[in-house]
């Protein structure tokens, strides 16, 4: 049964692994001062150790892990968590709603935190 | 006598030749004299060719070498427009602020305020844009500028989805002016915004709280609905199974994680409902024609023998 849980835990974050390129301003790593935020640390751990191996499969800009780190940094743990979940859930249909941009040789969905801030 | 007249002729010829040589030597000697109107004209030509970065350099050159010239007001306003076109709104605002301070013409001050509003409008900062459009409208004596500011106010309200207010703003444009025909059309069509299909974010949130994914389905995002339903369903099921089998710690962890998915699902439903409304409004507005043209407004329009022909 626990094995059945793993896909749910893993599928959504993995579907948003960041690309190899770290040049984009949108994907710039957040400031060091936010490293104490547990959500931010989790997002950065995922970014550094899982997605670095998994590769660029995220359809969005910024990638979900970069997005997550950013919302934890800007909104704190509770709101950051909710906005991260929102990003993971709403990604499938987002291409019909947000602008598409050409980045790193691929067409990506531009979906920054500002587009999802309804607090 | 013949020798004397020959000498005079040769002397006159030599003098004129020397004068001609001096005159034609100027370009070759690396010196060039350019007047302020020539410099301005060149900058305008570059703007007509949509080379805004180059035009900005030429306009800055004009302002540097001819600081007190009567083309300075226009040059500053055009420089700001170049920065707008280059998407450098901060610089544009700085230039318009300087233009408002340096000029003694009411029309230049009002147009600088109007274009400052335009920078905010283009950035989507509509409250600031409305402030500057109002300021421009209230401070100018020019009917054309008042109408242009009113027209821009209408557009800002359209962007905010304030359909009746937008309609009223467009309806108050003076008859017979350049914007009147287009404003009349916009005034009528703005009210159609009231009938646009929309989704209530509150309803979406409540539906998502009842059944995860239902809020997304309400906002016509069916794949998102499926993701939300499956994620929440799996976590709830797994947590319950864990408790049933006596794995209470695991059940508690899964329950806490599920709480995150569940709360995020509600927030996400409200968010996608808002996005649905935004998309409907954007599609509706995209069919509207925007006739705002700062270059047809005083003090930029006409009067110097050459004019800009590009659409701002």
Interface residues (C-beta under 8 A of the other chain):
Chain A: X1 X2 X4 X5 X7 X8 X9 X12 X81 X82 X83 X84 X85 X86 X88 X89 X90 X91 X92 X93 X96 X97 X98 X115 X116 X118
Chain B: X201 X216 X221 X222 X223 X224 X226 X227 X228 X230 X231 X234 X235 X238 X241 X242 X245 X250 X254 X257 X260 X261 X263 X264 X265 X267 X268 X270 X271 X272 X274 X275 X276 X278 X279
